[in-house]
């Protein structure tokens, strides 16, 4: 990938944080905004591999959500560029409400009606007691749009979360937000977004070639 950036463009590397113990569980459990876990050892290795790949890509800023797993990932990336990581409000993971810390099989047994309604229309039907995908897009899209405007001529990184990334990517692809559930976002993955002249384009999605042996 060429690293030169047009003066009127912004290159934004949208990254999912490294894995936590919740991500590594089998089956994994939902990890929203309420349980604020640190990275696991695997997660730290994923963050280091992501940082190593981005070295030489000319990052001028690194941003993240305020949750520990994103902050820790962003710090590892920022340190590799001798810059500081900047946590931002409104980039936190989806509020999954009462389903925090539960796996999907347990959720289906405990709340079958709401489970089915959510799967049928996650754009409008929220996680029980939490947010829907539409809520996540309304909260996060202004943050990304602002960063793309403020950092013209620069390459920046944003460390966010599974649902946040999937919803933003679905929007960029022009998909119904309900399809966001079908978009894969591995821990430590990189998505490349280009903003130029009022147009925002997804260039690369869920790149994980830098995570050889560390995929989760």
Secondary structure as a PSIPRED ss2 file (coil, helix, strand):
# PSIPRED VFORMAT (PSIPRED V4.0)

   1 X C   1.000  0.000  0.000
   2 X C   1.000  0.000  0.000
   3 X C   1.000  0.000  0.000
   4 X C   1.000  0.000  0.000
   5 X C   1.000  0.000  0.000
   6 X C   1.000  0.000  0.000
   7 X C   1.000  0.000  0.000
   8 X C   1.000  0.000  0.000
   9 X E   0.000  0.000  1.000
  10 X E   0.000  0.000  1.000
  11 X E   0.000  0.000  1.000
  12 X E   0.000  0.000  1.000
  13 X E   0.000  0.000  1.000
  14 X E   0.000  0.000  1.000
  15 X E   0.000  0.000  1.000
  16 X E   0.000  0.000  1.000
  17 X C   1.000  0.000  0.000
  18 X C   1.000  0.000  0.000
  19 X C   1.000  0.000  0.000
  20 X C   1.000  0.000  0.000
  21 X H   0.000  1.000  0.000
  22 X H   0.000  1.000  0.000
  23 X H   0.000  1.000  0.000
  24 X H   0.000  1.000  0.000
  25 X C   1.000  0.000  0.000
  26 X C   1.000  0.000  0.000
  27 X C   1.000  0.000  0.000
  28 X C   1.000  0.000  0.000
  29 X C   1.000  0.000  0.000
  30 X C   1.000  0.000  0.000
  31 X C   1.000  0.000  0.000
  32 X C   1.000  0.000  0.000
  33 X C   1.000  0.000  0.000
  34 X C   1.000  0.000  0.000
  35 X C   1.000  0.000  0.000
  36 X C   1.000  0.000  0.000
  37 X C   1.000  0.000  0.000
  38 X C   1.000  0.000  0.000
  39 X C   1.000  0.000  0.000
  40 X C   1.000  0.000  0.000
  41 X H   0.000  1.000  0.000
  42 X H   0.000  1.000  0.000
  43 X H   0.000  1.000  0.000
  44 X H   0.000  1.000  0.000
  45 X H   0.000  1.000  0.000
  46 X H   0.000  1.000  0.000
  47 X H   0.000  1.000  0.000
  48 X H   0.000  1.000  0.000
  49 X H   0.000  1.000  0.000
  50 X H   0.000  1.000  0.000
  51 X H   0.000  1.000  0.000
  52 X H   0.000  1.000  0.000
  53 X H   0.000  1.000  0.000
  54 X H   0.000  1.000  0.000
  55 X C   1.000  0.000  0.000
  56 X C   1.000  0.000  0.000
  57 X C   1.000  0.000  0.000
  58 X C   1.000  0.000  0.000
  59 X E   0.000  0.000  1.000
  60 X E   0.000  0.000  1.000
  61 X E   0.000  0.000  1.000
  62 X E   0.000  0.000  1.000
  63 X E   0.000  0.000  1.000
  64 X E   0.000  0.000  1.000
  65 X C   1.000  0.000  0.000
  66 X C   1.000  0.000  0.000
  67 X C   1.000  0.000  0.000
  68 X H   0.000  1.000  0.000
  69 X H   0.000  1.000  0.000
  70 X H   0.000  1.000  0.000
  71 X H   0.000  1.000  0.000
  72 X H   0.000  1.000  0.000
  73 X H   0.000  1.000  0.000
  74 X H   0.000  1.000  0.000
  75 X H   0.000  1.000  0.000
  76 X H   0.000  1.000  0.000
  77 X H   0.000  1.000  0.000
  78 X H   0.000  1.000  0.000
  79 X H   0.000  1.000  0.000
  80 X C   1.000  0.000  0.000
  81 X C   1.000  0.000  0.000
  82 X C   1.000  0.000  0.000
  83 X C   1.000  0.000  0.000
  84 X C   1.000  0.000  0.000
  85 X E   0.000  0.000  1.000
  86 X E   0.000  0.000  1.000
  87 X E   0.000  0.000  1.000
  88 X C   1.000  0.000  0.000
  89 X C   1.000  0.000  0.000
  90 X C   1.000  0.000  0.000
  91 X C   1.000  0.000  0.000
  92 X C   1.000  0.000  0.000
  93 X C   1.000  0.000  0.000
  94 X C   1.000  0.000  0.000
  95 X C   1.000  0.000  0.000
  96 X C   1.000  0.000  0.000
  97 X H   0.000  1.000  0.000
  98 X H   0.000  1.000  0.000
  99 X H   0.000  1.000  0.000
 100 X C   1.000  0.000  0.000
 101 X C   1.000  0.000  0.000
 102 X C   1.000  0.000  0.000
 103 X C   1.000  0.000  0.000
 104 X H   0.000  1.000  0.000
 105 X H   0.000  1.000  0.000
 106 X H   0.000  1.000  0.000
 107 X H   0.000  1.000  0.000
 108 X H   0.000  1.000  0.000
 109 X H   0.000  1.000  0.000
 110 X H   0.000  1.000  0.000
 111 X C   1.000  0.000  0.000
 112 X H   0.000  1.000  0.000
 113 X H   0.000  1.000  0.000
 114 X H   0.000  1.000  0.000
 115 X H   0.000  1.000  0.000
 116 X H   0.000  1.000  0.000
 117 X H   0.000  1.000  0.000
 118 X H   0.000  1.000  0.000
 119 X H   0.000  1.000  0.000
 120 X H   0.000  1.000  0.000
 121 X C   1.000  0.000  0.000
 122 X C   1.000  0.000  0.000
 123 X C   1.000  0.000  0.000
 124 X C   1.000  0.000  0.000
 125 X C   1.000  0.000  0.000
 126 X C   1.000  0.000  0.000
 127 X C   1.000  0.000  0.000
 128 X C   1.000  0.000  0.000
 129 X C   1.000  0.000  0.000
 130 X C   1.000  0.000  0.000
 131 X C   1.000  0.000  0.000
 132 X C   1.000  0.000  0.000
 133 X H   0.000  1.000  0.000
 134 X H   0.000  1.000  0.000
 135 X H   0.000  1.000  0.000
 136 X H   0.000  1.000  0.000
 137 X H   0.000  1.000  0.000
 138 X H   0.000  1.000  0.000
 139 X H   0.000  1.000  0.000
 140 X H   0.000  1.000  0.000
 141 X H   0.000  1.000  0.000
 142 X H   0.000  1.000  0.000
 143 X H   0.000  1.000  0.000
 144 X H   0.000  1.000  0.000
 145 X H   0.000  1.000  0.000
 146 X H   0.000  1.000  0.000
 147 X H   0.000  1.000  0.000
 148 X H   0.000  1.000  0.000
 149 X H   0.000  1.000  0.000
 150 X H   0.000  1.000  0.000
 151 X C   1.000  0.000  0.000
 152 X C   1.000  0.000  0.000
 153 X C   1.000  0.000  0.000
 154 X E   0.000  0.000  1.000
 155 X E   0.000  0.000  1.000
 156 X E   0.000  0.000  1.000
 157 X E   0.000  0.000  1.000
 158 X E   0.000  0.000  1.000
 159 X E   0.000  0.000  1.000
 160 X E   0.000  0.000  1.000
 161 X C   1.000  0.000  0.000
 162 X H   0.000  1.000  0.000
 163 X H   0.000  1.000  0.000
 164 X H   0.000  1.000  0.000
 165 X H   0.000  1.000  0.000
 166 X H   0.000  1.000  0.000
 167 X H   0.000  1.000  0.000
 168 X H   0.000  1.000  0.000
 169 X H   0.000  1.000  0.000
 170 X H   0.000  1.000  0.000
 171 X H   0.000  1.000  0.000
 172 X H   0.000  1.000  0.000
 173 X C   1.000  0.000  0.000
 174 X C   1.000  0.000  0.000
 175 X C   1.000  0.000  0.000
 176 X C   1.000  0.000  0.000
 177 X H   0.000  1.000  0.000
 178 X H   0.000  1.000  0.000
 179 X H   0.000  1.000  0.000
 180 X H   0.000  1.000  0.000
 181 X H   0.000  1.000  0.000
 182 X H   0.000  1.000  0.000
 183 X C   1.000  0.000  0.000
 184 X C   1.000  0.000  0.000
 185 X C   1.000  0.000  0.000
 186 X C   1.000  0.000  0.000
 187 X C   1.000  0.000  0.000
 188 X C   1.000  0.000  0.000
 189 X C   1.000  0.000  0.000
 190 X E   0.000  0.000  1.000
 191 X E   0.000  0.000  1.000
 192 X E   0.000  0.000  1.000
 193 X E   0.000  0.000  1.000
 194 X E   0.000  0.000  1.000
 195 X E   0.000  0.000  1.000
 196 X E   0.000  0.000  1.000
 197 X C   1.000  0.000  0.000
 198 X C   1.000  0.000  0.000
 199 X E   0.000  0.000  1.000
 200 X E   0.000  0.000  1.000
 201 X E   0.000  0.000  1.000
 202 X E   0.000  0.000  1.000
 203 X E   0.000  0.000  1.000
 204 X E   0.000  0.000  1.000
 205 X E   0.000  0.000  1.000
 206 X E   0.000  0.000  1.000
 207 X E   0.000  0.000  1.000
 208 X C   1.000  0.000  0.000
 209 X H   0.000  1.000  0.000
 210 X H   0.000  1.000  0.000
 211 X H   0.000  1.000  0.000
 212 X C   1.000  0.000  0.000
 213 X C   1.000  0.000  0.000
 214 X C   1.000  0.000  0.000
 215 X C   1.000  0.000  0.000
 216 X C   1.000  0.000  0.000
